[in-house]
Amino acid sequence: MNERDWRQGVDEQRPSPARVYDYFLGGSHNFAVDRAMAGQLQQAMPDIGDIMRANRDYLGRAVRFLVNAGIRQFLDLGSGVPTVGNVHELAQREAPDARVVYVDIDPVAVAHSAAILANNPETGIINADLRDADQVLAHETTRELLDFDQPIAVLLVGVLHQLPGDEPADAVRRYRAVMAPGSYLALSQPTQDGRPAEADAFTSTHARGYQETMVLRTRDEVASLLADFSMVAPGVVFLPQWHPVEPLIDETPGRLSTYAVVGKIPA
Ligand SMILES: C[S@@+](CC[C@H](N)C(=O)[O-])C[C@H]1O[C@@H](n2cnc3c(N)ncnc32)[C@H](O)[C@@H]1O
């Protein structure tokens, strides 16, 4: 995709969560305004880059776990600007027949996804608000690629903090209603648990300058999102603690102040 294509119709004066995340992951789809916001966030919370990279690493481990569990179809809600380690790349490396539908509200994320998925018929991207489950589920791309009579994995990774109040619970309930037995839901959610002072600075920075909602949730609130699922061990843990590939060397995984969890609908 050339420079002009993905910039078309995009407001370059307002920071976007998708592009700020892309910047922290080392991507190139961000503007000066996003990099400036990244700098502010880093001042308020020096670990922010580590948190975002740990979130992306968790996504990768969760996808590999799900493929190994036999899942061949993914609905990735709040999928972001495609960058290192996209869900279809990870899943199709292990299972070439894996199908992935991406959903994002951000036009840059959608434009860039469309370009890199153009030659991959097992994948698609929908520009939608994940809270509008009716639109997502009825969309022709969803209907073409996903079979809700078979187990599926729904991913809500790195996005729920952008939904206030009960909206995550409403969304989980809505998607769970169409998921077949044997399906999984993987999510991550920032928390204030373990580091209240810095988290306070973090949220107030967001409130001052960022167009993103930043809702932190407790461990119990995260667990309650999966009340209708059986939790995959080890349950709700900090990002690096979820199925680490190597023994953890960071003795304070709570430093990364984001929970990770995978739930299953028993078969
Ligand atoms: C931090 S990125 C996470 C990307 C990816 N899921 C990951 O964890 O690596 C969050 C993405 O969620 C998108 N997003 C936020 N609110 C959304 C909504 N209501 N519906 C769909 N996408 C949303 C943003 O545009 C952004 O691209």
The ligand as an ORCA input file, in Angstrom:
! r2SCAN-3c Opt
* xyz 0 1
  C      -4.470     -1.145     20.986
  S      -5.232     -1.660     19.501
  C      -5.200     -3.411     19.744
  C      -4.856     -4.181     18.507
  C      -4.801     -5.682     18.691
  N      -6.076     -6.234     19.131
  C      -3.732     -6.090     19.661
  O      -4.038     -6.355     20.828
  O      -2.559     -6.130     19.274
  C      -6.957     -1.303     19.788
  C      -7.773     -1.207     18.529
  O      -9.163     -1.234     18.880
  C      -9.847     -0.371     17.981
  N     -11.153     -0.038     18.581
  C     -11.402      0.769     19.636
  N     -12.712      0.830     19.898
  C     -13.316      0.023     18.988
  C     -14.682     -0.323     18.735
  N     -15.650      0.143     19.501
  N     -14.935     -1.160     17.713
  C     -13.932     -1.640     16.938
  N     -12.631     -1.334     17.119
  C     -12.325     -0.523     18.144
  C      -8.907      0.793     17.812
  O      -9.180      1.504     16.623
  C      -7.550      0.084     17.769
  O      -7.167     -0.227     16.463
*
